[in-house]
Structures are given as structure tokens and as C-alpha cells.
Amino acid sequence: MTFLTRSQMAELLQGLDLLPLDEEDEDGHAFTGPKHWHVFHVLARQPEAPSPARGLSTV
């Protein structure tokens, strides 16, 4: 398990494209009884490098 604050998580993801970023913050149940869930669901990727323009000459 990893325990991070939202600002720590944002720092780790800096420079990436975030697709969805959902934060779950609610009371619920675990095997041991009541629990407060605070979970981040993140999908991120490296930004794509710009591709050179097609059909244009650099002369």
C-alpha cells in the first residue's frame, strides 16, 4: 500500500497527461469492520511528442 496526500500524488504525476482522476472519499466496510476509504483512481500517460508536419519542406 502507498499512502499519499492529494498534493503528494499531484507532485508525482507532474508532467503526465491525466486521463481520469477520481477521488473516492467515503465511509464503508472492511473485513475488520467500519472503515473510511480515501482512494485515488488514476490513469496517466506520458505526453505525446509533437510529430513533424507532413509534406512541408524545411528548406
Secondary structure, DSSP 8 states (H G I E B T S, - for coil): -----HHHHHHHTTTSEEEEEEEEEEEEEETTEEEEEEEEEEEEE--------TT----
